[in-house]
Amino acid sequence: MDPYAWSWNPEALTLVPALTVGYVVLARRRAVQPWRVACFVAGMALLLAVTITPLETIALEYLLSVHLLQNVVLAEWAPALVVVAVPPALAATLPRVPAAPALLLWVVNYMVWHLPWIYDAALRHPHTLLHLEHALYFLTGVLLWWPVVHGPHGSGFKAGYLFAAFALASPIGLLLALIPEPVYDFYLDTPEELWGLDPLLDQQIAGVTMALEQALVFSAAFALYFARFLREQDAEGRRADGAEGA
């Protein structure tokens, strides 16, 4: 198999157009800022990038490191962009997503699919179980980000929520980087050793890059909300001082 072959994944070629049509219909009914539209387009582009380009072929046939990059995009990056793309007026009409269950579902889903026997089984059933895995990554990712972007909680709570998400998910990548032997049998029997990476080195790179990828997103989001929290506290302090002075 050519590792650089494009993969015309029916999962992506169905989901992305369906989401796009739905978003266009909603956007025509409501005023949507251009930057939100850009976020949606970026989210769809990421989904296509990891599901129909050679990244999909390499992820599912050759390298764990590329597969974990795909998982991070499906479970974190693309859902975040899609949730940000939803205008607040529309979000207010949808059911509220409780923060604690959303975080729990996302973390448990992430951990379960990375258990070796389940991970290998999904890769050996790419037209059924793997599609379910990817769909659940995206759906629980949307649930994860919804309370952050559209939830009623204050900025301090949201910063703590994001820190908890990173703290709970990051051990997966760190463990993969530290375990001294390959844990996924599927990648022991690849068509060839791509880019000179043996299974153990590939796994170590996968673990480190997964942790770094998660750190990039969650650190940026945490910094945003923590800075907003500090500004809110400062503003409240000034209002309190002004009231006392009056």
Secondary structure, 3 states (H helix, E strand, C coil): CCCCCCCCCHHHHHHHHHHHHHHHHHHHHCCCCHHHHHHHHHHHHHHHHHHCCHHHHHHHHCCHHHHHHHHHHHHHHHHHHHHHHCCHHHHCCCCCCCHHHHHHHHHHHHHHHCCHHHHHHHHHCCCCHHHHHHHHHHHHHHHHHHHHHHCCCCHHHHHHHHHHHHHHHHHHHHHHHHCCCCCCHHHHCCCCCHHHCCHHHHHHHHHHHHHHHHHHHHHHHHHHHHHHHHHHHHHHHHHHHHHHHC
